[in-house]
Amino acid sequence: MDKDRIEGKVEDVKGRVKRQAGEWTGDSELQAEGALDQAKGKVQNAFGKMKDAARDSMDDANEQGDEKEVRPKDEDAA
């Protein structure tokens, strides 16, 4: 799991807490700050997922490349 996914999730949760606290206390500034933190966290998490998917694709491609059998040229046929 990419570190951006973890940090993004933490930011998202932090934003949810701030937003909810702002709702409970009637602090619209805290609410807005929390919503912004949530949005940043979701973007960072999505970026981390994209990096994970790219890494997985590269790993799959490398595994398929390793599975191809390399045959030496038959020197007797020359």
C-alpha positions as CSV (number, residue, x, y, z in Angstrom):
1,M,0.0,0.0,0.0
2,D,1.4,3.3,-1.0
3,K,2.2,5.9,1.7
4,D,-0.1,8.5,-0.1
5,R,-3.1,6.2,0.5
6,I,-2.3,6.0,4.2
7,E,-1.6,9.8,4.6
8,G,-4.7,10.6,2.5
9,K,-6.9,8.4,4.7
10,V,-5.5,10.1,7.8
11,E,-6.2,13.5,6.3
12,D,-9.7,12.5,5.3
13,V,-10.5,11.2,8.9
14,K,-9.0,14.4,10.4
15,G,-11.2,16.5,8.1
16,R,-14.3,14.5,9.1
17,V,-13.6,15.1,12.7
18,K,-13.1,18.8,12.2
19,R,-16.2,19.1,10.0
20,Q,-18.3,17.3,12.5
21,A,-17.0,19.3,15.4
22,G,-17.8,22.5,13.5
23,E,-21.3,21.3,12.9
24,W,-21.8,20.5,16.6
25,T,-20.4,23.8,17.8
26,G,-21.9,25.9,15.0
27,D,-18.4,27.0,13.9
28,S,-18.7,27.4,10.1
29,E,-15.0,28.1,9.7
30,L,-14.1,24.8,11.4
31,Q,-16.6,23.1,9.2
32,A,-15.1,24.5,6.0
33,E,-11.6,23.7,7.2
34,G,-12.7,20.1,7.8
35,A,-14.3,19.8,4.4
36,L,-11.1,21.1,2.8
37,D,-9.0,18.6,4.7
38,Q,-11.4,15.8,3.7
39,A,-11.1,16.8,0.0
40,K,-7.3,16.9,0.2
41,G,-7.3,13.5,1.8
42,K,-9.5,12.0,-0.8
43,V,-7.3,13.4,-3.6
44,Q,-4.2,12.1,-1.9
45,N,-5.8,8.7,-1.4
46,A,-6.9,8.5,-5.0
47,F,-3.3,9.4,-6.1
48,G,-2.0,6.6,-3.9
49,K,-4.4,4.2,-5.5
50,M,-3.3,5.2,-8.9
51,K,0.3,4.7,-8.0
52,D,-0.6,1.2,-6.5
53,A,-2.4,0.3,-9.7
54,A,0.5,1.3,-11.9
55,R,2.9,-0.6,-9.7
56,D,0.7,-3.7,-9.8
57,S,0.5,-3.4,-13.6
58,M,4.3,-3.2,-13.8
59,D,4.6,-6.2,-11.5
60,D,2.2,-8.2,-13.6
61,A,4.0,-7.3,-16.8
62,N,7.3,-8.3,-15.3
63,E,5.9,-11.6,-14.1
64,Q,4.6,-12.4,-17.6
65,G,7.9,-11.5,-19.1
66,D,9.7,-13.9,-16.7
67,E,7.3,-16.7,-17.7
68,K,8.4,-16.6,-21.4
69,E,10.8,-19.4,-22.1
70,V,14.1,-18.4,-23.7
71,R,15.4,-21.1,-26.0
72,P,19.0,-21.0,-27.2
73,K,19.7,-21.3,-30.9
74,D,20.3,-24.8,-32.1
75,E,23.9,-24.7,-33.2
76,D,23.7,-28.1,-34.9
77,A,21.1,-26.7,-37.4
78,A,23.5,-24.2,-38.8
